[in-house]
Amino acid sequence: MAALYLLVPVAFLFVGAAVLAFLWAVDDGQFDDTQSPAVRVIMEDDEVDEREE
């Protein structure tokens, strides 16, 4: 039972830190464009290296 007196506040500190990190990331613009990185993988590059052999 005594361990809970330590573990519960530590768990609340971890949750608070995670929430603050998430809010910081949202404020910093990390989640502004979620569509382009997924589509960028399948888009064809304009610069194609065409070597004549």
N, CA, C and O atoms as a MOPAC input file, in Angstrom:
PM7 MOZYME 1SCF
protein

 N      0.82100 1    -1.19700 1     0.00000 1
 C      0.00000 1     0.00000 1     0.00000 1
 C      0.85900 1     1.25300 1     0.00000 1
 O      0.49400 1     2.27500 1    -0.58200 1
 N      1.99200 1     1.16100 1     0.65300 1
 C      2.86400 1     2.33000 1     0.73000 1
 C      3.44600 1     2.67400 1    -0.63900 1
 O      3.76100 1     3.83100 1    -0.91500 1
 N      3.58400 1     1.66200 1    -1.49100 1
 C      4.12700 1     1.91400 1    -2.82700 1
 C      3.16800 1     2.76100 1    -3.65600 1
 O      3.60200 1     3.53200 1    -4.51100 1
 N      1.87100 1     2.62300 1    -3.40900 1
 C      0.89700 1     3.41800 1    -4.15500 1
 C      1.03400 1     4.90200 1    -3.84900 1
 O      0.75000 1     5.73500 1    -4.70900 1
 N      1.46100 1     5.24600 1    -2.64600 1
 C      1.64800 1     6.65400 1    -2.29300 1
 C      2.77000 1     7.29000 1    -3.12000 1
 O      2.81600 1     8.51100 1    -3.27100 1
 N      3.64600 1     6.48600 1    -3.63800 1
 C      4.70900 1     6.97700 1    -4.50600 1
 C      4.33000 1     6.84300 1    -5.97800 1
 O      4.56600 1     7.75600 1    -6.76900 1
 N      3.74400 1     5.70400 1    -6.34300 1
 C      3.48600 1     5.42800 1    -7.74900 1
 C      2.36600 1     6.28000 1    -8.34800 1
 O      2.45500 1     6.67100 1    -9.51200 1
 N      1.34000 1     6.56900 1    -7.59800 1
 C      0.23200 1     7.36900 1    -8.13100 1
 C      0.68400 1     8.79500 1    -8.47100 1
 O      0.38000 1     9.26100 1    -9.57000 1
 N      1.39100 1     9.51000 1    -7.59100 1
 C      1.87400 1    10.83700 1    -7.99400 1
 C      2.87000 1    10.78900 1    -9.15400 1
 O      2.86900 1    11.67700 1   -10.00700 1
 N      3.70600 1     9.77500 1    -9.19200 1
 C      4.64600 1     9.65300 1   -10.30600 1
 C      3.88400 1     9.42100 1   -11.60700 1
 O      4.25500 1     9.97000 1   -12.64400 1
 N      2.83300 1     8.62200 1   -11.56500 1
 C      2.01500 1     8.38600 1   -12.75700 1
 C      1.34300 1     9.67800 1   -13.20800 1
 O      1.27400 1     9.95800 1   -14.40500 1
 N      0.85000 1    10.46000 1   -12.26200 1
 C      0.24700 1    11.75200 1   -12.61600 1
 C      1.28000 1    12.69100 1   -13.22900 1
 O      0.94900 1    13.45300 1   -14.13800 1
 N      2.50200 1    12.65500 1   -12.75900 1
 C      3.55300 1    13.48600 1   -13.34000 1
 C      3.85000 1    13.06300 1   -14.78200 1
 O      4.02900 1    13.91400 1   -15.65400 1
 N      3.90100 1    11.75200 1   -15.03400 1
 C      4.13000 1    11.27100 1   -16.39200 1
 C      2.99000 1    11.67000 1   -17.32600 1
 O      3.23200 1    12.08200 1   -18.46100 1
 N      1.75900 1    11.55000 1   -16.86000 1
 C      0.61100 1    11.93300 1   -17.68700 1
 C      0.64000 1    13.42900 1   -17.94600 1
 O      0.37000 1    13.86600 1   -19.06500 1
 N      0.95900 1    14.21500 1   -16.94200 1
 C      1.05500 1    15.66300 1   -17.13400 1
 C      2.14200 1    16.03500 1   -18.12000 1
 O      1.95200 1    16.93100 1   -18.94400 1
 N      3.27800 1    15.36100 1   -18.04800 1
 C      4.36500 1    15.62900 1   -18.99100 1
 C      3.95800 1    15.23800 1   -20.41500 1
 O      4.29800 1    15.93600 1   -21.37000 1
 N      3.23800 1    14.13400 1   -20.55900 1
 C      2.78900 1    13.71500 1   -21.88800 1
 C      1.78200 1    14.70500 1   -22.46700 1
 O      1.82900 1    15.01200 1   -23.65800 1
 N      0.88600 1    15.19700 1   -21.64300 1
 C     -0.09200 1    16.18000 1   -22.10600 1
 C      0.61000 1    17.47000 1   -22.51000 1
 O      0.28800 1    18.05500 1   -23.54400 1
 N      1.56000 1    17.91500 1   -21.70700 1
 C      2.30500 1    19.12900 1   -22.05400 1
 C      3.10100 1    18.94700 1   -23.34200 1
 O      3.16300 1    19.86400 1   -24.16100 1
 N      3.70500 1    17.79000 1   -23.53100 1
 C      4.45200 1    17.53000 1   -24.76900 1
 C      3.51600 1    17.52400 1   -25.97200 1
 O      3.87500 1    18.03300 1   -27.03400 1
 N      2.33000 1    16.95900 1   -25.82100 1
 C      1.36100 1    16.95200 1   -26.90900 1
 C      0.89700 1    18.36100 1   -27.24100 1
 O      0.82700 1    18.73200 1   -28.41200 1
 N      0.58100 1    19.14600 1   -26.22200 1
 C      0.14500 1    20.51900 1   -26.46400 1
 C      1.24700 1    21.35100 1   -27.09800 1
 O      0.97400 1    22.20100 1   -27.94600 1
 N      2.48900 1    21.11500 1   -26.69500 1
 C      3.60900 1    21.82500 1   -27.29200 1
 C      3.74500 1    21.46500 1   -28.76600 1
 O      3.99800 1    22.33700 1   -29.59800 1
 N      3.57900 1    20.18400 1   -29.09400 1
 C      3.68300 1    19.74700 1   -30.48200 1
 C      2.55700 1    20.32800 1   -31.32600 1
 O      2.78200 1    20.71800 1   -32.47200 1
 N      1.35500 1    20.38900 1   -30.77800 1
 C      0.23600 1    20.98000 1   -31.51000 1
 C      0.48900 1    22.46500 1   -31.73500 1
 O      0.25000 1    22.97100 1   -32.83100 1
 N      0.96100 1    23.15800 1   -30.72800 1
 C      1.23800 1    24.58500 1   -30.84000 1
 C      2.38700 1    24.85700 1   -31.80600 1
 O      2.41900 1    25.90300 1   -32.45300 1
 N      3.32400 1    23.92700 1   -31.90500 1
 C      4.47900 1    24.08900 1   -32.77800 1
 C      4.15700 1    23.75400 1   -34.23500 1
 O      4.97500 1    24.00900 1   -35.11900 1
 N      2.97200 1    23.18500 1   -34.49900 1
 C      2.55200 1    22.90700 1   -35.87200 1
 C      2.92500 1    21.53500 1   -36.37400 1
 O      2.97300 1    21.32400 1   -37.58600 1
 N      3.18800 1    20.59700 1   -35.49400 1
 C      3.58700 1    19.26100 1   -35.92200 1
 C      2.46000 1    18.51200 1   -36.62100 1
 O      2.73000 1    17.61100 1   -37.41500 1
 N      1.21400 1    18.85700 1   -36.35000 1
 C      0.08200 1    18.12000 1   -36.89300 1
 C     -0.70800 1    18.94200 1   -37.90200 1
 O     -1.87100 1    18.63500 1   -38.16700 1
 N     -0.09700 1    19.98600 1   -38.47200 1
 C     -0.81100 1    20.83300 1   -39.41200 1
 C     -1.08000 1    20.12800 1   -40.73500 1
 O     -2.18200 1    20.23400 1   -41.27400 1
 N     -0.10600 1    19.42100 1   -41.25900 1
 C     -0.24800 1    18.77100 1   -42.55700 1
 C     -0.01400 1    17.27300 1   -42.38300 1
 O      1.12600 1    16.81300 1   -42.31100 1
 N     -1.09300 1    16.53600 1   -42.31900 1
 C     -0.96500 1    15.09100 1   -42.12300 1
 C     -1.15100 1    14.32200 1   -43.42700 1
 O     -0.90700 1    13.11600 1   -43.46300 1
 N     -1.57600 1    14.98900 1   -44.49800 1
 C     -1.85700 1    14.29100 1   -45.74800 1
 C     -0.64000 1    14.23300 1   -46.66800 1
 O     -0.39600 1    13.19700 1   -47.28700 1
 N      0.11700 1    15.30300 1   -46.77100 1
 C      1.22300 1    15.36100 1   -47.74300 1
 C      2.31500 1    14.32200 1   -47.52400 1
 O      2.76000 1    13.72400 1   -48.50400 1
 N      2.77600 1    14.06900 1   -46.29800 1
 C      3.83400 1    13.06700 1   -46.15100 1
 C      3.42300 1    11.67600 1   -46.61800 1
 O      4.26100 1    10.92500 1   -47.11900 1
 N      2.17200 1    11.32300 1   -46.46800 1
 C      1.72300 1    10.00000 1   -46.91100 1
 C      1.65500 1     9.92000 1   -48.43000 1
 O      1.92300 1     8.86600 1   -49.00800 1
 N      1.30500 1    11.01100 1   -49.07400 1
 C      1.17300 1    11.01500 1   -50.52400 1
 C      2.53100 1    11.22100 1   -51.18600 1
 O      2.74400 1    10.76500 1   -52.30900 1
 N      3.43800 1    11.89300 1   -50.51500 1
 C      4.75000 1    12.19100 1   -51.08300 1
 C      5.52700 1    10.92400 1   -51.42700 1
 O      6.36500 1    10.94100 1   -52.32800 1
 N      5.26400 1     9.84800 1   -50.73500 1
 C      5.97600 1     8.59700 1   -50.97600 1
 C      5.63200 1     8.03200 1   -52.35300 1
 O      6.50200 1     7.48100 1   -53.02800 1
 N      4.38500 1     8.16300 1   -52.77200 1
 C      3.96300 1     7.55800 1   -54.03400 1
 C      4.01800 1     8.52100 1   -55.21300 1
 O      3.78400 1     8.10900 1   -56.34900 1
 N      4.31900 1     9.78500 1   -54.97200 1
 C      4.42200 1    10.75000 1   -56.06300 1
 C      5.72800 1    10.53700 1   -56.82500 1
 O      6.76500 1    10.23000 1   -56.23600 1
 N      5.65800 1    10.70300 1   -58.12800 1
 C      6.83600 1    10.51100 1   -58.95900 1
 C      7.72900 1    11.74400 1   -58.87800 1
 O      7.24200 1    12.87500 1   -58.90300 1
 N      9.01900 1    11.52100 1   -58.78000 1
 C      9.96600 1    12.62500 1   -58.75200 1
 C     10.08200 1    13.24200 1   -60.14200 1
 O      9.99100 1    12.54400 1   -61.15100 1
 N     10.28500 1    14.55600 1   -60.18300 1
 C     10.46400 1    15.23100 1   -61.46400 1
 C     11.83800 1    14.94700 1   -62.05000 1
 O     11.99100 1    14.84100 1   -63.26700 1
 N     12.81900 1    14.82600 1   -61.19800 1
 C     14.18800 1    14.59700 1   -61.64700 1
 C     14.46600 1    13.09600 1   -61.70000 1
 O     14.73000 1    12.46100 1   -60.67900 1
 N     14.40200 1    12.55000 1   -62.89800 1
 C     14.65200 1    11.12200 1   -63.08100 1
 C     16.02200 1    10.97500 1   -63.72600 1
 O     16.31700 1    11.62800 1   -64.72700 1
 N     16.83300 1    10.14200 1   -63.16700 1
 C     18.18200 1     9.92600 1   -63.68400 1
 C     18.10900 1     8.91900 1   -64.83000 1
 O     17.98800 1     7.71500 1   -64.60400 1
 N     18.18400 1     9.42800 1   -66.06400 1
 C     18.11400 1     8.55500 1   -67.22400 1
 C     19.50900 1     8.41700 1   -67.81800 1
 O     19.97400 1     9.29300 1   -68.54700 1
 N     20.15500 1     7.33700 1   -67.50800 1
 C     21.49600 1     7.09800 1   -68.03100 1
 C     21.40900 1     6.27400 1   -69.30200 1
 O     20.70000 1     5.27000 1   -69.37600 1
 N     22.14900 1     6.72700 1   -70.29500 1
 C     22.19600 1     5.97600 1   -71.55100 1
 C     23.37200 1     5.02300 1   -71.51500 1
 O     24.51700 1     5.43400 1   -71.33100 1
 N     23.08400 1     3.77600 1   -71.68900 1
 C     24.15400 1     2.76800 1   -71.64400 1
 C     24.42500 1     2.21600 1   -73.00100 1
 O     25.29300 1     1.35800 1   -73.15600 1

